[in-house]
Amino acid sequence: MGFRDLYRKTGKLLPMVVVALLLCVSVLFWGCAKEEPAENKKLPDKITILNWEEYMEMDVVKEFEKEYNIKVEFVYYVNEHEMISIIQSDPGNYDLAVASGSIVETMINLKLLERIDKNNIPNLSKVDKKFRIPPFDKNLDYSIPYLWGTSGLAVNRKYVKDEDIGWEILFDKRFKGKIDILDDIQEIFAPPLKILGVSINTEDERSLEAAKALLVEQKGIIRGYFDTIEIMKHLEDGTTYVAYLYSGDTYTAKDKNEYLDYIVPDDGAPMWIDNFVIPTNSKNKYAAELFINYVLKPKNIARISNYLWYANAVPESKRFLNEELLNTENIYLTDEVLKRCEYYKPLMGKRNIFMNRVWAELTR
């Protein structure tokens, strides 16, 4: 018997039936709203994340694992070019990676990234507006901002007494054998290019040749080119006096060596945003997006910042930040200082060939 027939036979009974039906439907939908989305019922047992070593607060990870019953496995890379090679050699085996801006753009061009479903990352709305239209991925189609900082000068004040310190200190013969440099192609060129007064992304051949000459001269006085973990160890034990290092890593090392100081020179520094990206053919894309969203919760990302001493992309997290971290001027930079900083652009064309050739000469 249809509703129309029921109405003809019962008259006023229809409203009662409709009410009852509506109540049943409401209860049904209310119950559904309380449940996890259908996709959540198909969550994987594990996701695999490519990341820098010691670049995550593991208690946050453990809580994610407990909440979603997903094991998080980390695979660490030494530099981002290695990270790209890992993804290219094993496509589909990684669900998430951390990549800086210029590398994001390179990976987009190489078609190594999946487009992100922002509907699964509602906490993206909490990301600072100044990070929502980055030059390397203007609509955040392939990347989600995570932590940010600068590449600058780490100095041991027990041995370095200079008051006005600039990029030139990385070429100072007074500290021969006591200078560490990041083992990254673009990073090694930034200090000499800043000394020359040109952009860290310059394509001017004369400027690049002049920067090469400075690097060749510098090679004779530095301790070597190292990854961040090695540089931090050298700073902690006091065997390195000056280093070219990332902001947060310097402050982490400072926990074990109170004499350490981090400096952004007056003429600015390279600035970067590290982002979450999803490698192409990820088998667990939705779970990866759940992880991103979990990390972007203000309290969670604040805990990560408090542990790593890096600024993060979520302003609302500041109420949970360590007061000392929040007030450290070389971490949360003023707008005036930010104007003097630059993002790296991807290595392409003749500039790419030139820098790679120089890097090969310096490290052979």
C-alpha positions, -999 to 999 in steps of 0.1 A, spaced: 0 0 0 15 34 -10 15 66 10 -13 81 -11 -35 51 -6 -27 51 31 -38 88 33 -71 80 15 -80 52 40 -67 68 72 -71 105 68 -54 120 99 -33 89 103 -8 101 76 8 129 97 15 104 124 30 79 100 51 106 83 64 118 117 73 82 126 90 77 93 109 110 96 120 100 131 133 67 119 151 84 90 165 110 113 178 84 137 192 65 108 211 95 94 221 107 129 236 73 134 254 75 101 268 110 109 283 95 141 301 69 121 333 74 102 330 80 64 328 49 43 364 54 32 375 51 68 363 15 69 389 7 44 419 22 61 452 4 56 472 -12 83 502 10 75 513 41 57 549 49 47 564 84 49 596 98 34 611 124 57 643 139 70 656 120 100 644 133 134 619 157 117 587 147 135 575 146 171 568 108 175 542 111 203 520 129 179 525 100 154 518 74 181 485 91 189 475 92 152 483 54 151 461 48 181 432 69 168 431 54 133 447 20 140 473 27 112 510 20 117 532 48 105 566 38 90 593 63 83 619 61 56 646 87 59 666 105 32 698 124 34 688 151 9 658 159 -12 674 148 -45 678 114 -29 642 115 -19 632 121 -55 653 92 -67 637 69 -40 602 78 -53 612 74 -89 627 40 -83 598 27 -62 567 45 -74 536 36 -54 555 24 -23 553 57 -4 522 74 8 536 107 20 568 128 18 581 160 31 595 184 5 606 220 3 591 244 -21 615 243 -51 615 205 -48 577 204 -48 577 224 -81 603 200 -95 582 170 -85 551 185 -100 570 190 -133 582 154 -132 546 142 -125 556 126 -93 528 139 -72 491 131 -67 466 159 -66 455 164 -30 418 161 -20 414 191 2 380 179 14 398 154 35 420 181 51 396 205 68 424 218 90 439 234 59 417 264 67 439 270 97 470 275 76 484 310 75 471 329 44 507 340 35 515 303 29 483 294 10 495 308 -24 532 298 -26 550 304 -59 557 267 -63 521 255 -60 498 285 -61 466 266 -54 481 240 -30 469 213 -54 499 191 -47 513 203 -14 502 213 21 525 236 42 540 221 73 571 238 89 591 268 77 624 285 85 656 298 71 691 286 62 715 307 81 746 309 103 752 287 134 781 301 155 797 290 187 800 321 208 827 306 229 851 309 200 834 335 177 833 368 194 825 390 164 795 413 169 785 420 133 784 386 116 776 381 79 780 354 52 817 362 50 823 342 81 819 310 61 850 320 42 870 333 71 905 316 74 906 322 111 882 293 115 900 269 91 889 233 97 861 245 120 834 253 94 806 230 83 786 234 51 753 217 42 758 191 15 732 205 -8 738 218 -43 716 249 -40 725 257 -4 763 258 -11 757 285 -37 735 308 -15 763 323 8 787 333 -20 757 347 -41 746 367 -11 781 381 -6 781 391 -43 748 409 -37 727 389 -62 697 367 -59 702 331 -48 683 322 -79 704 342 -103 710 329 -138 737 354 -146 767 335 -158 792 360 -144 777 359 -110 776 321 -110 813 319 -121 822 344 -93 803 323 -68 822 292 -80 855 309 -75 845 317 -39 834 281 -33 867 267 -47 886 290 -23 863 280 6 869 243 0 904 247 14 893 260 47 860 241 56 858 210 76 835 195 49 800 192 35 777 173 58 740 164 63 722 182 91 726 154 117 764 154 113 765 192 115 744 192 147 767 166 163 798 188 155 781 219 169 770 200 200 805 187 208 821 220 201 844 207 173 828 230 147 827 268 154 808 280 124 782 262 103 757 269 75 726 252 89 689 254 92 673 275 119 656 248 139 685 224 138 707 250 153 684 255 182 680 218 187 719 216 189 718 245 214 701 222 239 735 204 242 757 234 237 746 267 253 772 287 234 754 283 201 737 312 184 717 313 151 720 344 129 701 356 99 725 381 82 713 416 76 711 411 38 687 382 43 688 344 39 673 316 20 638 309 33 619 276 28 586 260 36 585 222 40 554 207 27 535 174 28 531 158 -6 516 126 -18 538 106 -43 521 95 -74 504 60 -73 502 61 -35 482 31 -24 469 49 7 462 84 -4 431 89 18 450 77 49 479 101 40 454 130 39 441 119 73 476 121 86 482 156 72 449 168 87 459 153 121 492 171 121 476 204 112 455 205 143 469 235 162 478 216 193 495 188 174 516 210 152 525 232 182 539 201 199 560 194 168 573 229 167 581 228 204 601 196 199 619 207 167 622 244 173 608 253 138 581 278 131 549 262 117 523 273 92 493 274 116 489 307 135 463 293 159 490 270 172 509 299 188 488 297 220 503 262 226 539 271 217 568 273 241 571 310 251 608 310 244 603 295 210 576 320 201 598 350 212 630 339 194 633 365 167 653 343 143 625 316 143 593 336 139 608 363 117 594 398 115 579 410 82 609 433 78 633 404 79 611 382 57 612 408 29 650 402 27 646 364 24 641 344 -8 626 311 -17 647 288 -39 635 282 -74 639 247 -90 673 240 -106 667 240 -144 685 245 -177 720 259 -178 720 269 -142 712 233 -132 740 219 -154 765 245 -140 757 239 -104 758 202 -107 792 203 -124 806 226 -97 792 203 -70 809 173 -86 842 191 -87 840 202 -51 830 168 -37 853 145 -58 
